[in-house]
Amino acid sequence: MRTSASGWVRSLWLLAEKRGLDAATLFQQADMNPAGLDDPLYRYPQDNITRLWSHLVAITGDPGIGLQFGQSVNASTFNAIGYVMQSSRTLAEALEFGLKYQQLASTQSIEAALSAIVHFSRWILQAPLTPLEIRIGHAPTVTSDHYQHLLGCPVEFKPGATCLVFPRYLLDRRLPGADPTMQRVHLNFIGEQTHAQQRPFTTQVEQVVGVLLPLGEARMERVAKQLHCSVKTLQRRLQSEGVTFSDLVEALVFETACGLLRQSHLDLSDVAQRCGYADYSAFNKAFRRKSGKPPKTWRQHFLGE
């Protein structure tokens, strides 16, 4: 599933507010949880971001709204990759890293990326920068003068790849913030997060449920909040992996209970509490339904008593 960093989406929220729109309502319409904006590790599905752009265009009546996106970008817009770019040796190296992690799905997101790259390149160079030309593979959304005003150079529209052309001397210019050591730190961090995000969603839900279970708070709403998604998205993503939330929790509770019952020093009421049950009788009934034996009998059988 294609995703984008929370910093990128945060800039969308700010763009909506700048246009006088109710950003919270827009996010709700796109089934996006604003809580993820404050989590630098969170990523939003690209399909939801495309819906958000569609709502922005519909409400503002401005199909070229993506071009305004880049005017307020900084390193945090790109999360960790922004700091990799900032600490790169040259502008060419920075752009290579930035484009490697870009995933674009709509006309507005493509134009937002062009705007962001131009403005962010000026920011990390700490110098004026004007592209030689820009070629865009989709039809114009606004007048050519509007593109030239916001991007700083003539724009050509023709089917095919979208690209930016910079002078060679600017691409080879050493960046003021070049720092190979810091760049390696940020690249290692990105590698670790990429590996974590490749885990099945079910595994991520199980980890959150495992933390909330002893607190008696392993409810769908609470788990969704911890994962910075809506209940609807949580259900949909679990369903895509052939799992329901209730079945996942039931299996995890049983697995947890069995592990605790193997520890003979634990009182049965403690086991029930750690499995999220306020009273032992409810736990006893649920465990018996699952295993065919009450917890006490199951423990005795396991311990050979």
C-alpha positions as CSV (number, residue, x, y, z in Angstrom):
1,M,0.0,0.0,0.0
2,R,1.4,3.4,-1.0
3,T,1.7,5.9,1.8
4,S,2.9,9.4,2.6
5,A,4.6,10.8,5.7
6,S,2.6,12.7,8.3
7,G,4.7,15.8,7.8
8,W,3.6,16.0,4.1
9,V,-0.1,15.6,5.2
10,R,0.4,18.2,8.0
11,S,1.3,20.7,5.3
12,L,-2.0,19.8,3.6
13,W,-3.9,20.6,6.8
14,L,-2.1,24.0,7.0
15,L,-2.9,24.7,3.4
16,A,-6.6,24.0,4.1
17,E,-6.5,26.3,7.1
18,K,-4.7,29.0,5.0
19,R,-7.6,28.9,2.6
20,G,-10.1,29.4,5.5
21,L,-11.4,25.8,5.4
22,D,-12.4,23.5,8.2
23,A,-9.4,21.1,8.0
24,A,-10.9,18.7,10.6
25,T,-14.1,18.2,8.5
26,L,-12.0,17.6,5.4
27,F,-10.0,15.0,7.1
28,Q,-13.1,13.3,8.4
29,Q,-14.5,13.2,4.9
30,A,-11.3,11.6,3.6
31,D,-11.4,9.1,6.4
32,M,-8.1,10.4,7.8
33,N,-7.3,10.6,11.6
34,P,-5.7,14.0,12.4
35,A,-4.0,12.4,15.5
36,G,-1.4,11.0,13.1
37,L,-0.2,14.5,12.2
38,D,1.6,14.7,15.6
39,D,3.4,11.3,15.1
40,P,6.5,11.6,12.9
41,L,6.4,7.8,12.3
42,Y,2.8,7.7,11.1
43,R,2.0,7.4,7.4
44,Y,-1.3,8.0,5.6
45,P,-2.6,5.8,2.7
46,Q,-2.2,7.5,-0.6
47,D,-5.8,6.7,-1.6
48,N,-7.1,8.8,1.4
49,I,-4.7,11.7,0.4
50,T,-6.1,11.6,-3.1
51,R,-9.6,11.9,-1.7
52,L,-8.5,14.8,0.5
53,W,-7.1,16.6,-2.6
54,S,-10.5,16.0,-4.4
55,H,-12.4,17.6,-1.5
56,L,-10.0,20.5,-1.5
57,V,-10.5,21.1,-5.2
58,A,-14.3,20.7,-4.9
59,I,-14.7,23.1,-2.0
60,T,-12.2,25.8,-3.3
61,G,-13.1,25.5,-7.0
62,D,-9.3,25.8,-7.5
63,P,-7.9,22.8,-9.5
64,G,-4.4,24.4,-9.2
65,I,-4.4,24.4,-5.4
66,G,-1.6,21.9,-5.4
67,L,0.8,24.5,-6.7
68,Q,0.4,26.5,-3.5
69,F,1.5,23.6,-1.4
70,G,5.3,24.2,-1.6
71,Q,5.3,27.8,-0.4
72,S,5.5,26.7,3.3
73,V,7.6,23.5,3.2
74,N,10.6,22.8,5.3
75,A,12.6,19.7,6.4
76,S,9.8,18.5,8.7
77,T,7.4,18.4,5.7
78,F,9.3,15.4,4.5
79,N,9.9,13.9,7.9
80,A,13.2,12.0,8.2
81,I,13.9,12.2,4.4
82,G,13.8,16.0,4.6
83,Y,16.7,15.9,7.1
84,V,18.5,13.4,4.8
85,M,18.1,15.9,1.9
86,Q,19.2,18.8,4.1
87,S,22.4,17.0,5.2
88,S,23.3,15.8,1.6
89,R,26.5,16.8,0.0
90,T,25.0,18.4,-3.1
91,L,21.6,19.5,-4.4
92,A,21.7,16.6,-6.9
93,E,22.2,14.1,-4.1
94,A,19.4,15.7,-2.1
95,L,17.0,15.5,-5.0
96,E,17.9,11.9,-5.7
97,F,17.0,11.0,-2.1
98,G,13.8,13.0,-2.2
99,L,12.5,11.6,-5.5
100,K,13.2,8.0,-4.3
101,Y,10.7,8.3,-1.5
102,Q,8.0,10.3,-3.4
103,Q,4.8,8.4,-4.2
104,L,2.3,10.4,-6.3
105,A,-1.2,9.4,-7.3
106,S,-3.2,12.5,-8.4
107,T,-2.8,15.6,-10.5
108,Q,-2.8,17.8,-7.4
109,S,-0.2,15.6,-5.6
110,I,2.1,15.8,-8.6
111,E,1.8,19.6,-8.8
112,A,2.2,19.8,-5.0
113,A,5.5,17.8,-5.3
114,L,6.8,20.0,-8.0
115,S,6.1,23.1,-6.0
116,A,7.6,21.5,-2.8
117,I,10.8,20.4,-4.6
118,V,11.4,23.9,-6.1
119,H,10.8,25.7,-2.8
120,F,12.6,23.2,-0.6
121,S,15.6,23.2,-3.0
122,R,15.9,27.0,-2.5
123,W,15.6,26.5,1.2
124,I,18.4,23.9,1.5
125,L,20.6,25.8,-1.0
126,Q,20.0,29.1,1.0
127,A,20.2,30.8,-2.4
128,P,17.9,31.8,-5.3
129,L,17.1,28.9,-7.6
130,T,15.2,28.9,-10.9
131,P,14.6,25.7,-12.9
132,L,15.6,25.9,-16.6
133,E,12.3,24.3,-17.5
134,I,9.5,22.1,-16.1
135,R,7.7,19.5,-18.2
136,I,4.4,18.2,-16.9
137,G,2.7,15.0,-18.2
138,H,-0.9,16.1,-17.6
139,A,-3.1,18.9,-18.9
140,P,-2.8,22.3,-17.2
141,T,-5.1,22.9,-14.3
142,V,-4.6,26.7,-14.4
143,T,-3.1,29.2,-16.8
144,S,0.5,29.0,-17.9
145,D,1.2,32.4,-16.3
146,H,0.0,31.0,-12.9
147,Y,2.5,28.1,-13.2
148,Q,5.3,30.4,-14.1
149,H,4.5,32.7,-11.3
150,L,4.6,30.0,-8.6
151,L,7.4,27.8,-10.1
152,G,9.6,30.5,-11.5
153,C,10.1,29.2,-15.1
154,P,8.2,28.3,-18.3
155,V,6.2,25.0,-18.1
156,E,5.6,22.7,-21.0
157,F,2.7,20.3,-21.0
158,K,2.9,17.1,-23.0
159,P,2.0,13.4,-22.4
160,G,4.8,11.5,-20.7
161,A,7.0,11.9,-17.7
162,T,6.9,14.9,-15.4
163,C,10.4,16.4,-14.8
164,L,12.3,19.4,-13.5
165,V,15.4,20.6,-15.3
166,F,18.0,22.5,-13.2
167,P,21.3,24.1,-14.2
168,R,24.2,21.6,-13.8
169,Y,26.2,24.1,-11.7
170,L,23.4,24.3,-9.2
171,L,23.0,20.5,-9.0
172,D,26.7,20.2,-8.2
173,R,26.8,23.0,-5.6
174,R,27.7,21.9,-2.1
175,L,24.9,22.4,0.4
176,P,25.5,24.6,3.5
177,G,24.1,21.9,5.7
178,A,26.1,19.0,4.3
179,D,26.8,16.5,7.1
180,P,27.6,12.9,6.2
181,T,27.4,11.7,9.8
182,M,23.9,13.1,10.4
183,Q,22.8,11.8,7.0
184,R,23.7,8.3,7.9
185,V,21.8,8.6,11.2
186,H,18.7,9.6,9.4
187,L,19.1,7.0,6.6
188,N,19.4,4.3,9.3
189,F,16.3,5.6,11.0
190,I,14.4,5.4,7.7
191,G,15.6,1.9,7.1
192,E,14.3,0.8,10.5
193,Q,10.9,2.4,9.9
194,T,10.5,1.0,6.4
195,H,11.1,-2.5,7.9
196,A,8.6,-1.9,10.6
197,Q,5.9,-0.7,8.1
198,Q,6.3,-3.8,6.1
199,R,4.9,-5.9,8.9
200,P,1.3,-7.1,8.3
201,F,-1.3,-4.8,9.7
202,T,-2.6,-7.7,11.8
203,T,0.8,-7.8,13.7
204,Q,0.6,-4.1,14.4
205,V,-2.9,-4.5,15.8
206,E,-1.8,-7.5,18.0
207,Q,1.0,-5.5,19.5
208,V,-1.3,-2.6,20.5
209,V,-4.0,-5.0,21.8
210,G,-1.3,-6.8,23.9
211,V,-0.4,-3.5,25.6
212,L,-4.0,-2.5,26.2
213,L,-5.3,-5.9,27.3
214,P,-4.1,-5.8,31.0
215,L,-5.6,-2.3,31.3
216,G,-9.0,-3.6,30.2
217,E,-8.9,-1.1,27.3
218,A,-8.5,-3.4,24.2
219,R,-11.5,-1.8,22.5
220,M,-11.6,-1.2,18.8
221,E,-11.9,2.5,19.2
222,R,-8.9,2.7,21.5
223,V,-6.8,0.5,19.3
224,A,-7.7,2.6,16.2
225,K,-6.7,5.7,18.1
226,Q,-3.3,4.2,19.0
227,L,-2.7,3.3,15.3
228,H,-3.9,6.8,14.2
229,C,-6.7,5.5,12.0
230,S,-10.5,5.4,12.1
231,V,-12.4,2.4,13.3
232,K,-13.6,2.0,9.7
233,T,-10.1,1.9,8.3
234,L,-9.0,-0.6,11.1
235,Q,-11.8,-2.9,10.1
236,R,-11.2,-2.6,6.4
237,R,-7.4,-3.3,6.7
238,L,-7.9,-6.3,9.0
239,Q,-10.6,-7.6,6.6
240,S,-8.1,-7.3,3.7
241,E,-5.9,-9.7,5.7
242,G,-8.7,-12.1,6.4
243,V,-9.1,-11.2,10.1
244,T,-11.8,-9.6,12.2
245,F,-11.1,-7.5,15.3
246,S,-13.2,-9.7,17.6
247,D,-11.5,-12.9,16.4
248,L,-8.0,-11.3,16.8
249,V,-8.7,-10.2,20.3
250,E,-10.3,-13.5,21.3
251,A,-7.3,-15.4,20.0
252,L,-4.8,-13.1,21.7
253,V,-6.7,-13.3,25.0
254,F,-6.7,-17.1,24.9
255,E,-3.0,-17.2,24.0
256,T,-2.2,-14.7,26.8
257,A,-4.3,-16.7,29.3
258,C,-2.6,-20.0,28.5
259,G,0.8,-18.4,28.9
260,L,-0.2,-17.0,32.3
261,L,-1.8,-20.2,33.5
262,R,1.4,-22.1,32.9
263,Q,2.9,-19.9,35.7
264,S,1.6,-21.8,38.7
265,H,2.4,-18.9,41.2
266,L,-0.2,-16.6,39.6
267,D,-3.6,-16.4,41.2
268,L,-6.4,-17.2,38.8
269,S,-8.0,-13.7,39.5
270,D,-4.7,-12.1,38.5
271,V,-4.7,-14.1,35.3
272,A,-8.2,-12.9,34.5
273,Q,-7.2,-9.3,35.2
274,R,-4.2,-9.4,33.0
275,C,-6.4,-10.7,30.2
276,G,-8.7,-7.7,30.5
277,Y,-11.5,-9.1,32.6
278,A,-12.8,-7.2,35.6
279,D,-14.1,-10.3,37.3
280,Y,-13.1,-13.9,37.3
281,S,-16.5,-15.4,36.4
282,A,-16.6,-13.7,33.0
283,F,-13.0,-14.9,32.3
284,N,-13.8,-18.4,33.5
285,K,-16.8,-18.6,31.1
286,A,-14.9,-17.2,28.1
287,F,-11.9,-19.5,28.7
288,R,-14.1,-22.6,29.1
289,R,-16.0,-21.8,25.9
290,K,-12.7,-21.6,24.0
291,S,-10.8,-24.5,25.5
292,G,-13.6,-26.8,26.8
293,K,-12.2,-26.6,30.3
294,P,-12.3,-24.0,33.1
295,P,-8.9,-22.3,33.7
296,K,-8.2,-24.2,36.9
297,T,-8.7,-27.6,35.3
298,W,-6.7,-26.5,32.2
299,R,-3.8,-25.5,34.5
300,Q,-3.9,-28.7,36.5
301,H,-3.9,-30.7,33.3
302,F,-0.9,-28.8,31.9
303,L,1.0,-29.1,35.2
304,G,0.2,-32.8,35.5
305,E,-1.5,-32.4,38.8
